[in-house]
């Protein structure tokens, strides 16, 4: 089972922290970061274009929380903390 850490989603501003697993599959990524990923299909399209960090483990597509957080922080535009 994957470890979890507390992450405050960008859209809630001052809401309760959400548990984001350290290792996620596409559906978990969409649920954890709906501001950045609107659907599993959109996630898979970004993977196909190599626009987001991902890994393949035994043929399964997975994402590491720390890599996704780093990708979000380095993306151009607003930072998650700027959105309230």
C-alpha positions in Angstrom: 0.0 0.0 0.0 1.3 3.5 -0.9 2.2 6.0 1.7 0.2 9.2 1.8 1.1 12.8 2.6 -1.1 15.8 3.1 -1.5 18.2 0.2 -3.8 21.2 0.0 -5.5 21.2 -3.4 -5.3 24.5 -5.3 -9.1 25.0 -5.8 -10.1 24.8 -2.1 -8.0 27.6 -0.8 -8.6 27.1 3.0 -10.2 23.6 3.0 -9.1 20.5 4.7 -5.9 18.8 3.4 -6.5 16.0 0.9 -4.5 12.7 1.1 -2.5 12.3 -2.1 -0.8 8.9 -2.4 2.9 8.8 -3.2 2.2 6.5 -6.1 -0.9 7.1 -8.3 -2.6 5.5 -11.3 -4.3 7.9 -13.8 -7.7 7.8 -12.0 -6.1 8.8 -8.7 -4.2 11.6 -10.4 -7.4 13.0 -11.8 -9.1 12.8 -8.4 -6.1 14.4 -6.6 -5.5 17.2 -9.1 -8.7 18.1 -10.9 -7.4 21.6 -11.5 -4.7 20.2 -13.8 -6.2 16.9 -15.1 -9.8 16.9 -16.2 -10.0 13.2 -17.2 -8.1 10.0 -17.5 -8.1 10.4 -21.3 -6.5 13.8 -20.9 -3.8 12.3 -18.6 -3.1 9.6 -21.1 -2.8 12.1 -23.9 -0.3 14.1 -22.0 1.7 10.9 -21.3 1.6 10.0 -25.0 3.0 13.5 -25.8 5.5 13.1 -22.9 4.2 16.4 -21.3 4.0 15.0 -17.7 6.4 12.8 -15.7 5.3 9.2 -15.5 6.7 5.7 -15.0 5.7 2.2 -16.3 5.8 -0.5 -13.7 5.1 -4.0 -15.0 3.3 -2.4 -18.0 1.1 -0.2 -15.7 1.1 3.6 -15.9 2.0 5.2 -12.6 2.8 8.7 -11.3 5.0 9.7 -8.4 3.6 12.4 -6.2 6.9 14.2 -5.8 7.4 14.3 -9.6 3.9 15.6 -10.2 4.3 18.3 -7.5 7.6 19.4 -9.0 6.1 19.5 -12.5 3.2 21.6 -11.3 5.6 24.0 -9.4 7.7 24.5 -12.6 4.8 24.9 -15.0 4.4 28.4 -16.4 1.5 30.6 -15.1 -0.1 30.7 -11.7 1.2 28.6 -8.8 -1.2 26.4 -6.8 -0.8 28.8 -3.8 -1.9 31.8 -5.9 -5.3 30.3 -6.5 -7.8 30.9 -3.7 
